[in-house]
Amino acid sequence: MRHFIRGLLTLAGALLLCACGDGDGGHWEDVERTTGYKGKARVNPFLAAERLLNELGHKAHAEKSLVKLPPHEAVMFVSGEGGLAEGRAKQLLRWTYSGGHLIYFLDGTRPYNDFETQFGDFISAVLLEKQKDPVMEQLGVGVQKRFPMEEVKDLLKSKAGEQASAKDEEVEKAWKEKIREVSNQEVSWNGRTYQLGLGGYQSLDLKRRLLPGEFSAGPKDESLALHLRHGMGMVTLLAHARPFRNHWIGDQDHARWLSALVGEHGSKEVLFVAATTGSFFGLLWQHGWMAVVTLALCLGFWLWQQMPRFGPLAEVELDSTRHFASHIGALGEFFWRMRRVALLVNSARDAVWERVRERLRSLDDGSRQMNDSLAQEIARRSGLPVKRVTDAFDMTPPNSAHQFVNLMRDLQTIRRAL
């Protein structure tokens, strides 16, 4: 029975293979699917540009935050996509004015899959409200939408209609073609011609005329890239970072244009900055490291003094016996801290009265009240003035440590003299 079932399975497999041959029964189809970048290239859209510049002799590297400005001979790629504070914008432009080269992107610097860019994302970006950019304002450059809002609204209405399937594909194809035609431009840059694919849903509007040494990709009022002089330095403004992203750096003349922007002669430091705002601890260490180190040393010294685990361990004396006087002293210190001064003074006076009752029975009437004859006799024996003798028995227990010590000394002197 087992051999019969095995034979049926073998026959079924042979028939299946025959059905998948060259005929109407079936066919093989190879499908290539792009999944995008992995590893560092997935989170760093400018990884290819960094490696290209390093191969050309520059020192290119990425920074997560801008804590310290580089030398003025360096080149910085900075994004304004997440919003830039006005103070940071002024700092960057001051650095540029002193000789630096700032390459500033309005959009396209975030990590996303270049292979699966959805058309709906582009429409959403077009519909976004225009945000204030402090770098553009200080340079006198305006920002405007590249595509009329009426056409975008008509496209959205067509997608909401009943016949959406066929019409959507045609309209979307037409829009993609239009975007591709507008983005691909032949740009004359610094005496050379470059074929560039400049993207983005915004365009730049320069409010003044171009000066010698300044260039524009397209008309200056609808430019996708501007190269302007700012003091002793230069500012390159791009509506979108597409030409320098991993997927597009090898297309057309993007790599050659990147080399020309950074500089083809000499070696420069090139920074790709993800965020222009540094962390709190990074800024604190940069501007106040001396105070931080001093505070840490003081804290460590205080811990060494206060915590027993940080200082020398005290030896535990298990076999030693404390003297009776040390116990009395510890009790006196305890009552003084508890502000029980009256208890200490009255105990000392009681001890003196006991000695008076034993040695001067004829002068003591048992009332424990000082009289003149008793005071004169105690003064004669102790050598103290009569007033100090009477004060030792009659004055109110003092709160002052100095007066307390003098009072207890007089009582001890009287007791030893009797």
PESULZI-V264929 format. One record per pair of residues at least 12 apart in sequence whose C-alpha atoms are under 10 Angstrom apart, sorted by the first residue. I is the first residue (numbers start at 1). J is the second residue. D is the distance in whole Angstrom. If there is no record, write none. Layout:
I;J;D
I;J;D
This chain:
34;115;7
34;116;9
35;113;8
35;114;10
35;115;8
35;116;8
36;112;9
36;113;6
36;114;7
36;115;6
36;116;8
36;247;9
37;112;10
37;113;7
37;114;9
37;115;9
37;246;9
37;247;9
41;111;9
41;245;10
41;246;7
41;247;10
42;111;7
42;112;7
42;113;8
42;114;10
42;246;9
43;110;8
43;111;5
43;112;8
43;113;10
44;62;9
44;109;9
44;110;8
44;111;6
44;112;9
44;245;9
44;246;8
44;272;10
44;274;9
45;108;9
45;109;7
45;110;7
45;111;6
45;112;8
45;113;9
45;114;9
45;241;9
45;242;9
45;244;8
45;245;5
45;246;5
45;247;8
46;61;10
46;62;9
46;77;10
46;109;8
46;110;10
46;111;9
46;241;9
46;242;10
46;244;6
46;245;5
46;246;6
46;247;9
46;249;9
46;272;8
47;60;10
47;61;9
47;62;8
47;244;9
47;245;8
47;246;7
47;272;9
48;244;8
48;245;7
48;246;5
48;247;9
48;248;10
48;249;7
48;250;9
48;255;10
49;61;10
49;243;10
49;244;6
49;245;7
49;246;7
49;248;10
49;249;7
49;250;9
49;254;10
49;255;8
49;258;8
49;259;10
49;272;10
50;62;8
50;244;10
50;246;10
50;270;8
50;271;9
50;272;8
52;249;9
52;255;8
52;258;9
52;259;9
53;255;9
53;258;8
53;259;7
53;262;9
53;263;10
53;264;10
53;267;10
53;268;9
53;269;10
53;270;8
54;267;9
54;268;10
54;269;10
54;270;9
56;259;8
56;263;10
56;264;8
56;265;10
56;266;10
56;267;8
57;264;9
57;265;9
57;266;8
57;267;6
57;268;8
57;269;10
58;74;10
58;259;10
58;262;9
58;263;9
58;264;9
58;265;10
58;266;8
58;267;5
58;268;5
58;269;6
58;270;7
59;74;9
59;267;7
59;268;6
59;269;5
59;270;6
59;271;8
60;74;10
60;75;9
60;76;10
60;267;10
60;268;8
60;269;6
60;270;4
60;271;6
60;272;8
61;269;8
61;270;6
61;271;5
61;272;6
61;273;9
62;76;10
62;77;9
62;270;8
62;271;6
62;272;5
62;273;6
62;274;8
63;271;7
63;272;6
63;273;5
63;274;6
63;275;8
63;276;9
64;272;9
64;273;6
64;274;5
64;275;6
64;276;8
64;277;9
64;278;8
64;279;10
65;272;10
65;273;6
65;274;6
65;275;5
65;276;5
65;277;6
65;278;5
65;279;7
65;282;9
66;78;10
66;88;10
66;271;9
66;272;10
66;273;7
66;274;8
66;275;6
66;276;5
66;277;6
66;278;5
66;279;9
66;282;10
66;283;10
67;275;10
67;276;8
67;277;7
67;278;5
67;279;8
67;280;10
67;282;7
67;283;6
67;284;10
67;285;10
67;286;8
68;276;10
68;278;9
68;282;9
68;283;9
68;286;8
68;287;10
69;91;9
69;92;8
69;95;8
69;271;10
70;95;9
70;100;9
70;269;8
70;270;9
70;271;8
71;95;9
71;98;10
71;99;9
71;100;8
71;268;10
71;269;8
72;95;7
72;96;7
72;97;9
72;98;7
72;99;5
72;100;4
72;101;8
72;232;10
72;233;8
72;269;10
73;96;10
73;98;9
73;99;6
73;100;6
73;101;8
73;233;9
73;267;10
73;268;7
73;269;8
73;270;9
74;96;10
74;99;9
74;100;6
74;101;7
74;102;9
74;262;9
74;267;9
74;268;6
74;269;5
74;270;6
74;271;8
75;96;9
75;99;10
75;100;6
75;101;5
75;102;6
75;103;7
75;234;10
75;235;10
75;261;9
75;262;7
75;263;9
75;268;7
75;269;6
75;270;5
75;271;6
75;272;9
76;92;9
76;96;10
76;100;8
76;101;6
76;102;5
76;103;6
76;104;8
76;235;10
76;262;9
76;269;8
76;270;6
76;271;5
76;272;6
76;273;7
77;101;9
77;102;6
77;103;5
77;104;6
77;105;8
77;109;10
77;236;9
77;241;10
77;270;8
77;271;6
77;272;5
77;273;6
77;274;9
78;92;9
78;102;7
78;103;6
78;104;5
78;105;6
78;106;9
78;109;9
78;237;10
78;271;8
78;272;7
78;273;5
78;274;7
78;275;8
78;276;7
79;103;9
79;104;6
79;105;5
79;106;6
79;107;7
79;108;8
79;109;6
79;110;9
79;238;10
79;240;10
79;241;9
79;272;9
79;273;7
79;274;7
79;275;7
79;276;8
80;104;7
80;105;6
80;106;5
80;107;7
80;108;10
80;109;9
80;133;8
80;134;9
80;135;9
80;136;10
80;274;10
80;275;9
80;276;9
81;104;10
81;105;7
81;106;5
81;107;5
81;108;8
81;109;7
81;110;8
81;131;10
81;133;9
81;240;10
81;275;10
82;106;9
82;107;9
82;109;9
82;110;9
82;274;10
82;275;8
82;276;10
83;106;9
83;131;8
83;132;8
83;133;7
83;134;9
83;275;10
83;276;10
84;132;9
84;133;7
84;134;7
84;135;8
84;275;9
84;276;8
84;277;8
85;133;9
85;134;7
85;135;9
85;276;9
85;277;9
86;133;8
86;134;6
86;135;8
86;137;10
86;138;10
87;134;9
88;134;9
88;135;9
88;276;7
88;277;8
89;133;9
89;134;6
89;135;6
89;136;9
89;137;10
89;138;9
89;276;9
90;134;8
90;135;8
90;138;8
92;135;9
92;276;9
93;135;8
93;138;9
93;139;9
93;230;8
93;231;9
93;233;9
93;234;10
93;235;9
94;230;9
94;231;9
94;233;9
95;230;10
95;231;10
95;232;10
95;233;8
96;229;9
96;230;7
96;231;7
96;232;7
96;233;5
96;234;6
96;235;7
97;229;9
97;230;5
97;231;4
97;232;5
97;233;5
97;234;8
97;235;9
98;230;9
98;231;7
98;232;6
98;233;6
98;234;10
99;229;10
99;230;8
99;231;7
99;232;5
99;233;4
99;234;7
100;230;9
100;231;9
100;232;8
100;233;5
100;234;7
100;235;8
101;229;9
101;230;9
101;232;9
101;233;6
101;234;5
101;235;6
101;236;8
101;261;9
101;262;8
101;270;10
102;227;10
102;230;10
102;233;8
102;234;6
102;235;5
102;236;6
102;237;8
102;262;10
102;271;10
103;226;10
103;227;9
103;234;8
103;235;6
103;236;5
103;237;6
103;238;8
103;241;10
103;261;9
103;262;9
103;272;10
104;135;9
104;136;10
104;225;10
104;226;10
104;235;7
104;236;6
104;237;5
104;238;6
104;239;9
104;240;9
104;241;9
105;225;9
105;236;9
105;237;6
105;238;5
105;239;6
105;240;6
105;241;6
105;242;10
106;133;9
106;136;10
106;143;9
106;200;9
106;201;10
106;202;8
106;203;10
106;204;10
106;237;8
106;238;6
106;239;5
106;240;6
106;241;8
107;125;10
107;199;9
107;200;7
107;201;9
107;202;9
107;238;8
107;239;6
107;240;5
107;241;6
107;242;9
108;199;9
108;200;8
108;238;10
108;239;8
108;240;5
108;241;5
108;242;6
108;243;10
108;244;10
108;245;8
109;240;8
109;241;6
109;242;8
109;244;10
109;245;8
109;273;10
109;274;8
110;241;9
110;274;8
111;245;10
113;247;9
114;242;9
114;245;9
114;246;8
114;247;6
114;248;9
115;247;8
119;172;8
119;173;10
119;175;9
119;176;8
120;172;10
122;200;9
122;201;7
123;152;7
123;153;10
123;155;9
123;156;9
123;201;9
124;152;10
125;145;10
125;200;9
125;201;7
125;202;9
126;145;7
126;146;8
126;147;8
126;148;9
126;149;8
126;152;8
126;200;9
126;201;6
126;202;8
127;145;9
127;149;8
127;152;8
127;153;9
127;201;10
128;145;10
128;201;10
129;145;10
130;143;8
130;144;8
130;145;8
130;202;9
131;143;9
135;237;10
136;204;9
136;205;10
136;206;9
136;237;9
139;206;9
139;207;9
139;228;9
139;229;10
139;230;8
139;235;9
140;205;9
140;206;7
140;207;6
140;208;8
141;204;7
141;205;6
141;206;5
141;207;6
141;208;8
141;220;10
141;221;9
141;226;9
141;237;9
142;203;8
142;204;6
142;205;5
142;206;6
142;207;7
142;221;9
142;222;10
143;202;7
143;203;6
143;204;5
143;205;6
143;206;9
143;221;9
143;222;9
143;223;10
143;239;9
144;201;9
144;202;6
144;203;5
144;204;7
144;205;7
144;221;9
144;222;8
145;200;9
145;201;6
145;202;5
145;203;6
145;204;9
145;222;9
146;179;10
146;182;9
146;200;8
146;201;5
146;202;5
146;203;6
146;204;9
146;222;8
146;223;10
146;224;9
147;179;9
147;201;7
147;202;8
147;203;9
151;175;10
152;175;10
155;167;10
155;168;8
155;171;7
155;172;8
155;175;9
156;168;9
158;171;8
159;171;9
159;172;10
179;198;10
179;199;8
179;200;9
179;201;9
180;197;8
180;198;9
180;199;8
181;197;9
182;197;9
182;198;8
182;199;9
182;224;10
183;196;8
183;197;5
183;198;5
183;199;5
183;200;8
183;201;10
183;224;8
184;196;6
184;197;4
184;198;6
184;199;8
184;252;9
185;197;6
185;198;7
185;217;8
185;218;8
185;224;10
186;217;8
186;218;9
186;253;10
187;215;9
187;216;8
187;217;6
187;218;7
187;225;10
188;215;8
188;216;8
188;217;8
188;218;9
189;213;10
189;214;9
189;215;6
189;216;8
189;217;8
189;226;10
189;227;9
189;257;9
189;260;9
189;261;10
190;213;7
190;214;8
190;215;7
190;227;10
190;260;9
190;261;10
191;213;10
191;215;10
192;257;9
192;260;10
193;253;9
193;257;9
194;252;8
194;253;6
194;254;8
194;256;8
194;257;7
195;251;9
195;252;6
195;253;5
195;254;8
195;256;10
195;257;9
196;217;9
196;242;10
196;243;7
196;251;8
196;252;6
196;253;6
196;254;6
196;255;10
196;257;8
197;224;10
197;242;8
197;243;6
197;248;8
197;249;10
197;251;8
197;252;7
197;253;9
197;254;8
198;217;9
198;223;10
198;224;7
198;225;8
198;238;8
198;239;8
198;240;7
198;241;8
198;242;6
198;243;6
198;244;10
198;254;10
199;224;8
199;225;10
199;238;9
199;239;7
199;240;5
199;241;8
199;242;6
199;243;8
200;224;8
200;238;9
200;239;6
200;240;5
200;241;8
200;242;8
201;224;10
201;239;8
201;240;8
202;222;9
202;223;9
202;224;8
202;238;10
202;239;6
202;240;8
203;218;10
203;220;9
203;221;8
203;222;5
203;223;5
203;224;5
203;225;8
203;238;9
203;239;6
203;240;9
204;216;9
204;217;10
204;218;10
204;219;9
204;220;7
204;221;6
204;222;6
204;223;5
204;224;6
204;225;7
204;226;8
204;237;8
204;238;8
204;239;7
205;219;9
205;220;6
205;221;4
205;222;6
205;223;6
205;224;9
205;225;10
205;226;9
206;219;9
206;220;6
206;221;6
206;222;8
206;223;8
206;226;8
206;228;10
207;220;8
207;221;8
208;220;9
208;221;9
209;221;10
210;226;10
210;227;9
210;228;8
210;229;10
211;228;8
211;229;8
212;228;9
212;229;9
213;227;8
213;228;8
213;229;7
213;234;10
214;226;8
214;227;5
214;228;5
214;229;7
214;234;9
214;235;10
214;236;10
215;227;5
215;228;7
215;229;10
215;236;9
216;228;9
216;236;10
216;237;10
217;238;9
223;237;10
223;238;9
223;239;8
224;237;8
224;238;6
224;239;5
224;240;8
225;237;5
225;238;4
225;239;6
225;240;9
226;238;7
226;239;9
227;261;9
236;261;8
242;254;9
243;255;8
243;257;9
243;258;9
244;257;9
244;258;7
331;344;10
332;344;7
336;399;9
336;401;9
339;399;8
340;397;10
340;399;10
341;396;10
341;397;6
341;398;7
341;399;7
341;400;10
341;401;10
341;404;8
342;396;8
342;397;5
342;398;8
342;399;9
343;397;9
344;397;9
344;404;10
344;408;9
345;392;9
345;393;9
345;396;9
345;397;6
345;398;9
345;404;8
345;407;8
345;408;7
345;411;9
346;393;9
346;397;8
348;393;10
348;407;10
348;408;7
348;411;7
348;412;8
348;415;9
349;368;10
349;392;8
349;393;7
349;394;10
349;408;9
349;411;7
349;412;9
349;415;9
350;368;9
350;393;10
351;411;9
351;412;9
351;415;8
352;393;9
352;411;7
352;412;8
352;413;10
352;414;7
352;415;5
352;416;9
352;418;9
353;366;9
353;368;7
353;369;10
353;393;9
353;415;9
354;368;10
354;415;9
355;414;9
355;415;7
355;416;9
355;417;10
355;418;7
356;368;9
356;374;9
356;378;9
356;414;9
356;415;8
356;418;7
358;418;9
359;418;7
360;374;8
360;377;9
360;378;9
360;418;8
362;374;9
363;375;10
363;377;9
368;393;9
369;390;10
369;393;8
369;394;9
370;389;9
370;390;7
370;391;10
370;393;7
370;394;8
371;390;9
372;386;9
372;390;9
374;386;10
374;389;10
374;390;10
375;387;8
375;388;9
375;389;6
375;390;7
375;393;10
376;389;9
376;390;10
377;418;10
378;390;10
378;414;7
378;415;9
378;417;8
378;418;8
379;414;8
379;417;9
380;417;9
381;413;10
381;414;8
381;416;10
381;417;6
381;418;7
382;410;9
382;413;7
382;414;6
382;415;9
382;416;8
382;417;5
382;418;8
383;413;9
383;414;9
383;417;9
384;410;8
384;413;9
384;414;8
388;407;9
388;410;8
388;411;10
389;407;10
389;410;8
389;411;8
389;414;8
391;407;8
391;410;9
392;406;9
392;407;6
392;408;8
392;409;9
392;410;7
392;411;6
392;414;9
393;407;9
393;410;10
393;411;8
395;407;9
